[in-house]
Amino acid sequence: MKPESSVILVGPPNSGKTTLFNWLTGFKSQVVNYPGSTVQLSTGSLQKKYSLNVQITDTPGIYSLFTGSADEKITRQFLFSKSSPVVLVLDSMKLEIQLPLLFQLKEAGFQVIVVLTMSDLMEASLDIKALSQLVGSPVVSVKGLTGEGVQELVSEMAVILQKPGDLSQPLKNWDVKKRNQILEKSRHIVRQSQKGQKKNVFLSEKFDRFFLHPRWGIVLFCAVMFSLFSSLFWLAEPFMSAVDSFIGFSIDKILHWGGESWWADLTANGIVMSLGAVLVFVPQIFILFAGISLLEDTGYLARAVALADGPLSRIGLSGKAFVPFLSGYACAIPAVLAARNLPSKRERWMAWFAIPFMSCSARLPVYTLLLSFLFYGQAAWKPGLALTAIYTGSLILGMGACFFLNKILKPESQKNPFIVDFPLYRSPRLLKIFQHAYRQTKHYVIKAGPTIFFFALIVWVATNFSGNLTPVKDIQYSYAGYLGRWIEPFFETMGLDWRVGVGLLAAFAAREVFVSAVALLFSVTSSGESFTSSLLEQMNIAVNSQGDKVFTTASTVGLIVFFMFSLQWLSTTAIVYKESGSLRLAGIQLVLLNLVAYVAAVLTYQSLRFLF
C-alpha cells in the first residue's frame, strides 16, 4: 500500500461522520447533535492497530454535489481535487432522502463504501447484503456508541484502495425529471432491503408536532431554558457551598501558618482568594454545559435550528446562524470559528458582529455574583428568572445588531436554500453527558486559571504597594488607588466607585477576572466558613468617598447591563480580525460595543436610582 493512500469521509450533516472519524483515527474531537457541526476539514491517520497506512479526511456536511452553499463547495472542491476513494456516511433512518448522494458520487466516477449509522436506534435492521447488491457498492453498518463494524469498514477500505476511480466524465446537473427518478429508485431500494418498520421515526414525527409547533414550540423552549437557568442556582448550591467552605478554610489556614508575612498574604488574599472567587462558580458552569449537552443528546436542541429560522430570516440570517450563536453561550472564540459554516460572507459578517452579545460562560460568574447580591436569601427561581432574562436579552441584543446590519449591508444577489436534517429523539446517554460537561468545564478552568493567576499577582501588587514598591496600609494610596481616582469620574455616572472601575479594566483580559479583582479591591477576608458570604457582605457595606453605597439595586442592574453590551475579552477582537481579515470591523466592534455598554449602563443607573 502506498504511504500517501487516502480516504475521504463524506455525508449529510448530522449523519455521524465525526463520530466515525474519531473511531478511525482515535481523535477526541467533539461531536454535536445538531446540523452544521463540521466547519473545516479534519485530517488524521488511521489508527496503527488496523495495520493499514491510510490518511482519513473528514469533510463538511453535504446533501448534494449540485448545491452551492459555502461548506458544500469546500467538500466538492476537495473531492474532485483528490479523486480518492469515498466513505459515504448515511443515516440508516433517512436512506430514502440521502441515497441520491451515493448515485451522484458513483456517476462522477468515485469508488464508494457506504457506512450506515444510527442503526442501533432502529427496532428492525436493514438487510445489509441485499442493500449492497441493490446499490452496487459495499455497505457496512457501524454503531457509533461501541465502534462495532469499524474493523469491517477497514477491511473494505483495504480492498477499495486497490481500485482506482474514474473521474474522466464530467458530472452533469440533474434536471427535475431525473431527480424524481432517483428519489423513486431510492425509495424502492429501501423498501426492498428493509426487514421491519422504523417505529422510532413515527415517534419522532409525533413529538415534533408538539415541539415544533409554531406557537407552543417557542413557549416550550423558553420554559426549558428557564428550568435550566434556575437549576444553576438551586442544584449547584450544595456544591458551591462545599467549594466555598474549602476556599475559606484554605485562606484561614494559610494566614494562620504564615502570620503577617508577605508571602502568606500574597498566597491567601492574592492567589487563593482570586482563584476561589471564580472556582466557586464552577459547579454552575458544569451544570450549564451538562444541561445543554442533555438537550443536544436527546435531539431536542436540533429543533431549535428550525424554530430559529423564522425569526432569523427576518433579519437576513438563516437557521444555520443558530449554531454559532449557541456556541457563543459557551465561548465567543469557537462561535466565531463556527460562523465559517454560514453560506455567505454577508451572513458571516453579521454573525461575527452579533456573537459578542451572547452571554458566554466567562460572564456567568459575574452574573451569578451580581444576582446573588440582588436576590440574597431569596428563592432560587427569582435569580433563575433574572438569569433567563439576561440570556434572552443578550440574544435579543444580538438579533438587534443583525437587524441593523441587515439594513446597511448590500443585499445578496441570490439566497441559499435552508436545509435542516433532524436527528431522532432518543434517551440521553448520561455518561456521555457527564464526560462532555466535565471536558468543557475542565477546558474553562484551564483556560481561565492562568489568566486569573497572572492578574491576581498584578492586582495584589497594585493594591499593596505604591511608588518604588513601598508597602501601604491604605489601598487608596496604592498603585490601584492612584489609577482608580484618576478614572473614578468616568464610573461615578454609573453609580460606582474607583474600585469597581479598576475591576472593569481588569476584565478586559477575561470577564471572570472582574470577580477576583472585586474580591481583592474590596479587601474581602474569609470568615472561615463562607468566602462568598464575606464577598457579598463587603459589597453590601461598601461606600464611596461621599459615604453613599456603591452596590445598590440601580448600580448593580446598570453593571449587569454593561456586561451584556460590552466586548471586554480582547481575544474576541483578535479572532474576529483573523477570521474576517478586516481590522476595521474588529476595531469598530471593540470601540462601539464598549461605548454603547457605558452609555446603556449610565442610562440604566440614572433611570433606576430614583426608584430604588
VEXDREN-2710 file (C-alpha; in Angstrom, 1 decimal):
% VEXDREN-2710
k/r/px/py/pz
1/MET/0.0/0.0/0.0
2/LYS/1.4/3.5/-0.9
3/PRO/2.1/5.7/2.1
4/GLU/0.1/8.5/0.5
5/SER/-3.1/6.4/0.3
6/SER/-6.1/8.5/1.5
7/VAL/-9.9/8.1/2.0
8/ILE/-12.4/10.9/2.3
9/LEU/-15.4/10.9/4.6
10/VAL/-18.5/12.4/3.1
11/GLY/-22.1/12.6/4.2
12/PRO/-25.0/14.8/5.1
13/PRO/-24.8/17.0/8.2
14/ASN/-25.5/15.1/11.4
15/SER/-25.1/11.7/9.8
16/GLY/-22.3/10.6/12.2
17/LYS/-19.2/11.4/10.2
18/THR/-17.3/13.0/13.0
19/THR/-18.0/10.0/15.3
20/LEU/-16.7/7.6/12.7
21/PHE/-13.7/9.8/12.2
22/ASN/-12.9/9.6/15.9
23/TRP/-13.2/5.7/15.8
24/LEU/-10.9/5.5/12.8
25/THR/-8.2/8.0/13.9
26/GLY/-8.5/8.0/17.7
27/PHE/-9.1/11.7/17.7
28/LYS/-11.1/13.1/20.6
29/SER/-12.8/15.8/18.7
30/GLN/-16.3/17.0/19.9
31/VAL/-19.4/15.5/18.3
32/VAL/-22.6/17.6/18.4
33/ASN/-26.1/16.5/17.7
34/TYR/-27.3/19.5/15.5
35/PRO/-26.6/20.2/11.8
36/GLY/-23.5/22.0/10.6
37/SER/-21.0/21.0/13.3
38/THR/-18.1/20.4/10.9
39/VAL/-16.9/23.8/9.6
40/GLN/-13.5/22.8/8.2
41/LEU/-11.5/19.8/7.0
42/SER/-10.1/17.5/9.6
43/THR/-7.3/15.0/8.7
44/GLY/-5.7/12.2/10.7
45/SER/-4.1/8.8/10.1
46/LEU/-5.8/5.5/10.6
47/GLN/-5.0/4.0/14.0
48/LYS/-2.0/1.7/13.9
49/LYS/-3.9/-1.2/15.3
50/TYR/-5.7/-1.6/12.0
51/SER/-2.3/-2.2/10.2
52/LEU/-3.4/0.0/7.2
53/ASN/-1.4/3.1/6.2
54/VAL/-4.2/5.5/5.3
55/GLN/-5.0/9.2/5.8
56/ILE/-8.6/9.9/6.7
57/THR/-10.2/13.3/5.9
58/ASP/-13.5/14.4/7.5
59/THR/-15.3/17.0/5.3
60/PRO/-18.1/19.5/5.9
61/GLY/-21.6/18.0/5.6
62/ILE/-23.1/17.9/2.2
63/TYR/-26.6/17.0/0.9
64/SER/-25.8/17.0/-2.8
65/LEU/-22.9/17.6/-5.3
66/PHE/-25.0/20.2/-7.0
67/THR/-25.9/22.7/-4.3
68/GLY/-23.8/25.7/-3.7
69/SER/-23.5/26.6/0.0
70/ALA/-20.0/27.5/1.2
71/ASP/-19.5/24.3/3.2
72/GLU/-20.7/22.1/0.4
73/LYS/-18.4/23.9/-2.1
74/ILE/-15.5/23.1/0.2
75/THR/-16.4/19.4/0.2
76/ARG/-17.0/19.3/-3.6
77/GLN/-13.7/21.1/-4.4
78/PHE/-11.7/18.7/-2.1
79/LEU/-13.4/15.6/-3.6
80/PHE/-12.6/16.5/-7.2
81/SER/-9.1/17.7/-6.4
82/LYS/-8.1/14.4/-4.7
83/SER/-10.2/11.7/-6.5
84/SER/-9.6/9.4/-3.5
85/PRO/-12.0/6.6/-2.5
86/VAL/-15.0/7.9/-0.6
87/VAL/-16.6/6.5/2.6
88/LEU/-20.1/7.8/2.4
89/VAL/-21.8/8.0/5.8
90/LEU/-25.6/7.8/5.7
91/ASP/-28.2/7.8/8.5
92/SER/-30.0/4.5/8.2
93/MET/-33.2/6.1/9.3
94/LYS/-33.1/8.6/6.4
95/LEU/-31.9/6.5/3.5
96/GLU/-34.7/7.4/1.2
97/ILE/-33.6/11.0/1.0
98/GLN/-29.9/10.5/1.4
99/LEU/-29.2/7.7/-1.1
100/PRO/-29.3/10.1/-4.1
101/LEU/-25.9/11.4/-2.9
102/LEU/-24.5/7.9/-3.4
103/PHE/-25.7/7.8/-7.0
104/GLN/-24.2/11.3/-7.7
105/LEU/-20.8/10.1/-6.4
106/LYS/-20.9/6.9/-8.4
107/GLU/-21.9/8.8/-11.5
108/ALA/-19.0/11.1/-11.0
109/GLY/-16.7/8.1/-11.0
110/PHE/-15.8/7.7/-7.3
111/GLN/-15.1/4.4/-5.6
112/VAL/-17.6/4.4/-2.7
113/ILE/-18.1/2.5/0.5
114/VAL/-21.4/3.1/2.2
115/VAL/-21.5/3.3/6.0
116/LEU/-24.8/3.1/7.8
117/THR/-25.1/4.8/11.2
118/MET/-27.9/5.1/13.7
119/SER/-28.8/1.5/13.1
120/ASP/-28.8/1.0/16.9
121/LEU/-31.9/3.3/17.1
122/MET/-34.0/1.1/14.8
123/GLU/-36.2/-1.6/16.1
124/ALA/-35.7/-3.6/12.9
125/SER/-32.5/-3.6/10.9
126/LEU/-31.8/-3.4/7.2
127/ASP/-30.7/-6.4/5.1
128/ILE/-27.2/-5.1/4.5
129/LYS/-26.3/-7.7/1.9
130/ALA/-29.4/-7.0/-0.1
131/LEU/-28.8/-3.3/0.1
132/SER/-25.2/-3.7/-1.1
133/GLN/-26.4/-5.6/-4.1
134/LEU/-29.1/-3.1/-4.9
135/VAL/-26.8/0.0/-4.8
136/GLY/-23.7/-1.7/-6.3
137/SER/-21.3/-0.7/-3.5
138/PRO/-20.0/-2.2/-0.3
139/VAL/-22.3/-1.4/2.7
140/VAL/-21.2/-1.6/6.3
141/SER/-23.2/-0.9/9.4
142/VAL/-21.3/0.9/12.2
143/LYS/-22.5/1.6/15.7
144/GLY/-21.3/5.0/16.9
145/LEU/-21.6/4.1/20.6
146/THR/-19.5/1.0/20.6
147/GLY/-17.5/1.2/17.3
148/GLU/-18.9/-2.2/16.2
149/GLY/-18.4/-2.5/12.4
150/VAL/-15.3/-0.3/12.2
151/GLN/-13.0/-3.3/11.6
152/GLU/-15.2/-4.5/8.8
153/LEU/-15.1/-1.0/7.3
154/VAL/-11.3/-1.0/7.4
155/SER/-11.2/-4.3/5.6
156/GLU/-13.4/-2.9/2.8
157/MET/-11.1/0.1/2.6
158/ALA/-8.1/-2.1/2.0
159/VAL/-10.0/-3.7/-0.9
160/ILE/-11.3/-0.5/-2.5
161/LEU/-7.9/1.3/-2.3
162/GLN/-6.7/-1.2/-4.9
163/LYS/-9.4/0.0/-7.3
164/PRO/-8.7/3.4/-8.9
165/GLY/-11.7/5.7/-9.6
166/ASP/-12.5/7.2/-13.0
167/LEU/-13.3/10.9/-12.9
168/SER/-12.8/11.4/-16.6
169/GLN/-16.6/12.0/-17.2
170/PRO/-17.8/15.4/-16.0
171/LEU/-20.8/15.3/-13.7
172/LYS/-23.8/16.9/-15.2
173/ASN/-26.5/18.5/-13.1
174/TRP/-29.8/16.6/-12.8
175/ASP/-33.0/18.0/-14.1
176/VAL/-36.2/17.7/-12.2
177/LYS/-37.3/14.6/-14.0
178/LYS/-34.0/12.7/-13.2
179/ARG/-34.1/13.9/-9.6
180/ASN/-37.6/12.4/-9.2
181/GLN/-36.5/9.2/-10.8
182/ILE/-33.5/8.8/-8.5
183/LEU/-35.7/9.6/-5.4
184/GLU/-38.2/6.9/-6.5
185/LYS/-35.3/4.5/-7.1
186/SER/-34.0/5.2/-3.6
187/ARG/-37.5/4.6/-2.0
188/HIS/-37.7/1.3/-3.9
189/ILE/-34.2/0.2/-2.8
190/VAL/-35.0/1.0/0.9
191/ARG/-38.3/-0.9/0.7
192/GLN/-36.6/-3.9/-0.9
193/SER/-33.8/-4.1/1.8
194/GLN/-35.8/-3.3/4.9
195/LYS/-37.0/-6.1/7.2
196/GLY/-39.3/-4.1/9.5
197/GLN/-40.9/-0.8/10.4
198/LYS/-39.0/2.2/11.7
199/LYS/-41.2/2.9/14.7
200/ASN/-38.7/5.5/16.1
201/VAL/-39.3/7.6/13.0
202/PHE/-43.0/7.8/13.7
203/LEU/-42.5/8.6/17.4
204/SER/-40.2/11.5/16.4
205/GLU/-42.7/12.8/13.9
206/LYS/-45.4/12.6/16.6
207/PHE/-43.2/14.5/19.1
208/ASP/-42.3/17.1/16.5
209/ARG/-46.0/18.1/16.1
210/PHE/-45.7/19.4/19.6
211/PHE/-42.1/20.5/19.9
212/LEU/-42.1/22.3/16.6
213/HIS/-45.5/23.9/16.9
214/PRO/-45.1/27.5/15.6
215/ARG/-46.6/28.9/18.9
216/TRP/-46.2/26.3/21.6
217/GLY/-42.8/25.2/20.4
218/ILE/-41.3/28.6/21.3
219/VAL/-43.1/28.7/24.6
220/LEU/-41.8/25.2/25.5
221/PHE/-38.2/26.2/24.5
222/CYS/-38.4/29.3/26.8
223/ALA/-39.8/27.1/29.6
224/VAL/-36.9/24.6/29.2
225/MET/-34.3/27.3/29.2
226/PHE/-35.9/28.9/32.3
227/SER/-35.7/25.5/34.1
228/LEU/-32.0/25.1/33.1
229/PHE/-31.0/28.6/34.4
230/SER/-33.0/28.2/37.6
231/SER/-31.1/24.9/38.2
232/LEU/-27.9/26.8/38.1
233/PHE/-28.8/28.2/41.5
234/TRP/-30.7/25.6/43.4
235/LEU/-29.0/22.5/42.0
236/ALA/-25.5/23.9/42.3
237/GLU/-26.0/25.4/45.8
238/PRO/-24.6/22.4/47.8
239/PHE/-21.6/22.0/45.6
240/MET/-20.9/25.7/45.6
241/SER/-21.2/25.8/49.4
242/ALA/-18.6/22.9/49.6
243/VAL/-16.2/24.7/47.4
244/ASP/-16.9/28.0/49.2
245/SER/-16.1/26.5/52.6
246/PHE/-12.9/24.9/51.3
247/ILE/-11.7/28.2/50.0
248/GLY/-12.5/30.0/53.2
249/PHE/-10.8/27.2/55.2
250/SER/-7.7/27.3/53.0
251/ILE/-7.3/31.1/53.3
252/ASP/-7.6/31.0/57.1
253/LYS/-5.0/28.1/57.4
254/ILE/-2.5/29.9/55.1
255/LEU/-2.8/33.1/57.1
256/HIS/-2.5/31.2/60.4
257/TRP/0.6/29.4/59.2
258/GLY/2.2/32.5/57.7
259/GLY/1.2/35.1/60.2
260/GLU/1.6/38.6/58.8
261/SER/4.3/37.6/56.3
262/TRP/4.0/39.0/52.7
263/TRP/4.1/35.5/51.2
264/ALA/1.1/34.4/53.3
265/ASP/-0.9/37.5/52.3
266/LEU/0.0/37.0/48.6
267/THR/-0.9/33.3/48.7
268/ALA/-4.1/33.6/50.7
269/ASN/-5.5/37.0/49.8
270/GLY/-4.0/37.2/46.4
271/ILE/-3.8/33.9/44.7
272/VAL/-6.2/31.6/46.6
273/MET/-8.8/34.3/47.0
274/SER/-8.7/35.3/43.3
275/LEU/-8.9/31.7/42.0
276/GLY/-11.5/30.8/44.6
277/ALA/-13.7/33.8/43.6
278/VAL/-14.1/32.1/40.2
279/LEU/-13.8/28.4/41.1
280/VAL/-16.8/28.7/43.5
281/PHE/-19.0/29.2/40.4
282/VAL/-17.5/26.1/38.5
283/PRO/-20.5/23.9/39.7
284/GLN/-22.8/26.3/37.9
285/ILE/-20.7/26.2/34.7
286/PHE/-20.7/22.4/34.8
287/ILE/-24.5/22.3/35.2
288/LEU/-24.9/24.7/32.3
289/PHE/-22.7/22.5/30.0
290/ALA/-24.5/19.4/31.2
291/GLY/-27.9/20.9/30.5
292/ILE/-27.0/22.0/27.0
293/SER/-25.5/18.6/26.3
294/LEU/-28.6/16.9/27.7
295/LEU/-30.8/18.8/25.2
296/GLU/-28.4/18.1/22.4
297/ASP/-28.2/14.4/23.1
298/THR/-31.9/13.9/23.2
299/GLY/-32.2/15.5/19.7
300/TYR/-34.3/18.4/21.0
301/LEU/-31.7/21.1/20.6
302/ALA/-31.6/20.5/16.8
303/ARG/-35.2/21.5/16.6
304/ALA/-34.2/25.0/17.8
305/VAL/-32.5/25.5/14.5
306/ALA/-35.8/25.1/12.7
307/LEU/-37.6/27.2/15.3
308/ALA/-35.0/29.9/14.9
309/ASP/-35.1/30.0/11.1
310/GLY/-38.4/32.1/11.0
311/PRO/-37.2/34.9/13.3
312/LEU/-33.6/34.8/11.9
313/SER/-34.8/35.0/8.3
314/ARG/-36.5/38.4/9.1
315/ILE/-33.1/39.9/9.9
316/GLY/-31.2/38.5/7.0
317/LEU/-29.9/35.2/8.5
318/SER/-31.0/31.6/8.2
319/GLY/-31.5/28.9/10.9
320/LYS/-27.8/27.9/10.4
321/ALA/-26.8/31.0/12.3
322/PHE/-28.3/29.4/15.4
323/VAL/-25.3/27.1/15.7
324/PRO/-22.6/29.9/16.1
325/PHE/-25.0/31.8/18.4
326/LEU/-25.5/28.8/20.5
327/SER/-21.7/28.2/20.6
328/GLY/-21.4/31.8/21.8
329/TYR/-23.1/30.9/25.1
330/ALA/-20.1/28.7/25.8
331/CYS/-17.3/30.8/24.4
332/ALA/-17.0/33.5/21.7
333/ILE/-13.9/32.2/20.1
334/PRO/-15.3/28.8/18.8
335/ALA/-18.5/30.6/18.0
336/VAL/-16.7/33.0/15.7
337/LEU/-15.0/30.0/14.1
338/ALA/-18.3/28.2/13.7
339/ALA/-19.6/31.1/11.6
340/ARG/-17.4/29.8/8.8
341/ASN/-20.3/27.4/8.1
342/LEU/-22.7/30.2/7.2
343/PRO/-23.4/30.2/3.4
344/SER/-22.5/33.8/2.5
345/LYS/-19.9/36.5/3.5
346/ARG/-22.8/38.8/4.4
347/GLU/-24.2/36.4/7.0
348/ARG/-20.8/35.7/8.4
349/TRP/-20.1/39.4/9.0
350/MET/-23.5/39.8/10.7
351/ALA/-22.8/36.7/12.9
352/TRP/-19.3/38.0/13.8
353/PHE/-20.7/41.3/14.9
354/ALA/-23.5/39.8/17.0
355/ILE/-21.7/36.9/18.7
356/PRO/-20.0/39.0/21.4
357/PHE/-23.5/39.8/22.7
358/MET/-24.1/36.1/23.6
359/SER/-23.6/35.6/27.3
360/CYS/-20.6/33.2/27.4
361/SER/-19.6/31.0/30.3
362/ALA/-17.0/33.6/31.4
363/ARG/-19.8/36.1/32.2
364/LEU/-21.6/33.5/34.3
365/PRO/-19.5/34.1/37.5
366/VAL/-20.1/37.9/37.1
367/TYR/-23.9/37.5/36.6
368/THR/-24.2/35.0/39.4
369/LEU/-22.3/37.3/41.8
370/LEU/-24.4/40.3/41.0
371/LEU/-27.7/38.3/41.0
372/SER/-26.7/36.7/44.3
373/PHE/-26.3/40.2/45.7
374/LEU/-29.7/41.4/44.3
375/PHE/-31.6/38.3/45.5
376/TYR/-29.6/37.4/48.6
377/GLY/-31.6/34.9/50.7
378/GLN/-34.5/34.7/48.3
379/ALA/-35.9/31.7/46.4
380/ALA/-33.8/30.2/43.7
381/TRP/-36.4/30.8/41.0
382/LYS/-36.0/34.6/41.3
383/PRO/-32.3/34.8/40.3
384/GLY/-33.1/31.9/37.8
385/LEU/-35.8/34.0/36.2
386/ALA/-33.4/37.0/36.1
387/LEU/-30.6/34.9/34.6
388/THR/-33.1/33.7/31.9
389/ALA/-34.0/37.3/31.2
390/ILE/-30.3/38.1/30.8
391/TYR/-29.6/35.3/28.4
392/THR/-32.7/36.0/26.4
393/GLY/-31.9/39.7/26.4
394/SER/-28.4/39.0/25.1
395/LEU/-29.9/37.1/22.2
396/ILE/-32.3/39.9/21.5
397/LEU/-29.4/42.4/21.6
398/GLY/-27.5/40.2/19.1
399/MET/-30.6/40.0/16.9
400/GLY/-30.9/43.8/17.1
401/ALA/-27.3/44.2/15.9
402/CYS/-28.1/41.8/13.0
403/PHE/-31.2/43.8/12.1
404/PHE/-29.2/47.0/12.0
405/LEU/-26.5/45.4/9.8
406/ASN/-29.2/43.9/7.6
407/LYS/-30.4/47.4/6.8
408/ILE/-27.0/48.8/5.9
409/LEU/-25.2/45.9/4.2
410/LYS/-25.6/45.2/0.5
411/PRO/-28.3/42.6/-0.1
412/GLU/-27.3/39.2/-1.6
413/SER/-28.0/38.6/-5.3
414/GLN/-29.0/35.0/-4.6
415/LYS/-30.1/33.4/-1.4
416/ASN/-29.0/29.8/-0.5
417/PRO/-31.8/27.3/0.5
418/PHE/-32.1/26.5/4.2
419/ILE/-32.0/22.7/4.7
420/VAL/-32.0/21.1/8.1
421/ASP/-31.9/17.4/9.0
422/PHE/-33.3/16.4/12.4
423/PRO/-31.9/13.5/14.4
424/LEU/-34.3/11.2/16.0
425/TYR/-35.4/11.7/19.6
426/ARG/-33.6/9.3/21.9
427/SER/-32.9/8.6/25.5
428/PRO/-30.0/10.7/26.8
429/ARG/-26.7/8.9/27.5
430/LEU/-25.9/10.2/30.9
431/LEU/-22.2/9.0/30.9
432/LYS/-21.6/10.9/27.7
433/ILE/-23.3/14.0/29.0
434/PHE/-21.2/13.9/32.2
435/GLN/-18.0/13.4/30.2
436/HIS/-18.8/16.2/27.8
437/ALA/-19.7/18.6/30.7
438/TYR/-16.5/17.6/32.5
439/ARG/-14.3/18.2/29.4
440/GLN/-15.9/21.6/28.8
441/THR/-15.6/22.6/32.5
442/LYS/-12.0/21.4/32.6
443/HIS/-11.2/23.4/29.5
444/TYR/-12.8/26.5/31.0
445/VAL/-10.8/26.2/34.3
446/ILE/-7.5/25.5/32.4
447/LYS/-8.2/28.5/30.1
448/ALA/-9.2/30.9/32.9
449/GLY/-6.8/29.7/35.6
450/PRO/-3.5/31.1/34.2
451/THR/-5.2/34.5/33.4
452/ILE/-6.7/34.8/36.8
453/PHE/-3.4/33.8/38.5
454/PHE/-1.4/36.4/36.4
455/PHE/-3.8/39.2/37.1
456/ALA/-4.1/38.2/40.8
457/LEU/-0.4/38.9/41.1
458/ILE/-0.8/42.2/39.3
459/VAL/-3.8/43.3/41.3
460/TRP/-2.3/42.2/44.6
461/VAL/0.9/44.2/43.9
462/ALA/-1.2/47.2/42.7
463/THR/-3.3/47.2/45.9
464/ASN/-0.5/46.7/48.4
465/PHE/2.3/48.9/47.1
466/SER/2.8/52.5/45.9
467/GLY/5.7/54.3/44.3
468/ASN/9.1/52.4/44.3
469/LEU/7.2/49.3/45.6
470/THR/6.6/50.9/49.0
471/PRO/4.1/48.8/51.1
472/VAL/1.0/50.7/52.0
473/LYS/-1.7/50.0/54.6
474/ASP/-4.4/52.0/53.0
475/ILE/-5.4/50.8/49.5
476/GLN/-6.3/54.4/48.4
477/TYR/-2.6/55.2/48.4
478/SER/-1.6/52.2/46.3
479/TYR/-1.0/52.0/42.6
480/ALA/-4.6/50.8/42.1
481/GLY/-5.8/53.7/44.3
482/TYR/-4.0/56.3/42.2
483/LEU/-5.3/54.8/38.9
484/GLY/-8.8/54.4/40.4
485/ARG/-9.1/58.0/41.5
486/TRP/-8.0/59.1/38.0
487/ILE/-10.7/57.1/36.3
488/GLU/-13.3/57.4/39.1
489/PRO/-15.3/60.4/37.5
490/PHE/-15.9/58.1/34.5
491/PHE/-17.6/55.5/36.6
492/GLU/-19.4/57.7/39.1
493/THR/-22.0/58.3/36.4
494/MET/-22.8/54.6/36.7
495/GLY/-23.1/54.8/40.4
496/LEU/-19.8/53.0/41.0
497/ASP/-16.5/54.0/42.6
498/TRP/-12.9/53.6/41.6
499/ARG/-12.6/50.1/42.9
500/VAL/-15.3/48.7/40.6
501/GLY/-13.7/50.8/37.8
502/VAL/-10.4/49.1/38.2
503/GLY/-12.2/45.7/38.3
504/LEU/-13.8/46.6/34.9
505/LEU/-10.5/47.5/33.4
506/ALA/-9.0/44.2/34.6
507/ALA/-12.0/42.4/33.0
508/PHE/-10.6/43.3/29.5
509/ALA/-8.2/40.4/30.0
510/ALA/-11.0/38.0/30.8
511/ARG/-14.5/38.8/32.1
512/GLU/-14.3/36.4/35.1
513/VAL/-11.3/38.4/36.4
514/PHE/-13.8/41.0/37.4
515/VAL/-14.9/38.8/40.3
516/SER/-11.4/38.2/41.5
517/ALA/-10.5/41.9/41.2
518/VAL/-13.5/42.9/43.2
519/ALA/-12.6/40.5/46.0
520/LEU/-9.1/41.9/46.2
521/LEU/-10.1/45.6/45.8
522/PHE/-12.7/45.4/48.5
523/SER/-10.3/43.6/50.9
524/VAL/-12.5/40.6/51.3
525/THR/-11.5/38.5/54.3
526/SER/-12.8/34.9/54.8
527/SER/-14.9/34.1/57.8
528/GLY/-13.6/30.6/57.7
529/GLU/-16.9/29.3/56.7
530/SER/-18.1/31.1/53.5
531/PHE/-15.9/33.1/51.2
532/THR/-18.9/34.1/49.1
533/SER/-20.8/35.4/52.1
534/SER/-17.9/37.5/53.0
535/LEU/-17.7/38.9/49.5
536/LEU/-21.4/39.7/49.4
537/GLU/-21.2/41.3/52.9
538/GLN/-18.4/43.6/51.7
539/MET/-20.4/44.5/48.7
540/ASN/-23.4/45.3/50.9
541/ILE/-21.5/47.7/53.2
542/ALA/-19.1/49.2/50.6
543/VAL/-19.4/53.0/50.4
544/ASN/-17.7/55.6/48.2
545/SER/-15.9/58.8/49.2
546/GLN/-19.2/60.6/49.7
547/GLY/-20.5/57.9/52.0
548/ASP/-23.0/56.6/49.6
549/LYS/-23.4/52.8/48.9
550/VAL/-21.5/51.5/45.9
551/PHE/-23.7/48.5/45.2
552/THR/-27.3/49.5/45.1
553/THR/-30.1/47.9/43.0
554/ALA/-29.7/50.6/40.4
555/SER/-25.9/50.4/40.1
556/THR/-25.9/46.6/40.1
557/VAL/-28.5/46.4/37.4
558/GLY/-26.5/49.0/35.5
559/LEU/-23.4/46.9/35.9
560/ILE/-25.3/43.8/34.5
561/VAL/-26.4/45.9/31.5
562/PHE/-22.7/47.0/31.0
563/PHE/-21.6/43.3/30.8
564/MET/-24.4/42.4/28.4
565/PHE/-23.3/45.0/25.9
566/SER/-19.5/45.2/26.4
567/LEU/-16.9/43.4/24.4
568/GLN/-14.2/43.1/27.1
569/TRP/-12.2/40.0/26.1
570/LEU/-9.6/41.2/23.7
571/SER/-9.1/37.7/22.4
572/THR/-12.5/38.0/20.8
573/THR/-11.3/41.1/18.9
574/ALA/-8.2/39.2/17.7
575/ILE/-10.2/36.2/16.4
576/VAL/-12.8/38.4/14.6
577/TYR/-9.9/40.2/12.9
578/LYS/-8.3/36.9/12.0
579/GLU/-11.5/35.4/10.5
580/SER/-12.8/38.5/8.7
581/GLY/-9.4/39.9/7.6
582/SER/-10.8/43.3/8.5
583/LEU/-9.1/45.4/11.1
584/ARG/-11.8/48.0/10.6
585/LEU/-14.6/45.5/11.6
586/ALA/-12.7/44.3/14.7
587/GLY/-11.8/47.9/15.7
588/ILE/-15.3/49.3/15.2
589/GLN/-16.8/46.4/17.1
590/LEU/-14.4/46.9/20.1
591/VAL/-14.9/50.6/20.4
592/LEU/-18.6/50.7/19.5
593/LEU/-19.8/47.9/21.8
594/ASN/-17.9/49.3/24.8
595/LEU/-19.1/52.8/24.2
596/VAL/-22.7/51.6/23.9
597/ALA/-22.2/49.5/27.0
598/TYR/-21.1/52.5/29.0
599/VAL/-24.0/54.7/27.8
600/ALA/-26.6/52.0/28.4
601/ALA/-25.2/51.4/32.0
602/VAL/-25.3/55.1/32.7
603/LEU/-28.9/55.5/31.4
604/THR/-30.0/52.4/33.4
605/TYR/-28.5/53.7/36.6
606/GLN/-29.8/57.2/36.2
607/SER/-33.2/55.9/35.4
608/LEU/-33.4/53.4/38.4
609/ARG/-31.7/55.4/41.1
610/PHE/-34.8/57.4/41.9
611/LEU/-36.9/54.1/42.2
612/PHE/-34.6/52.0/44.3
END
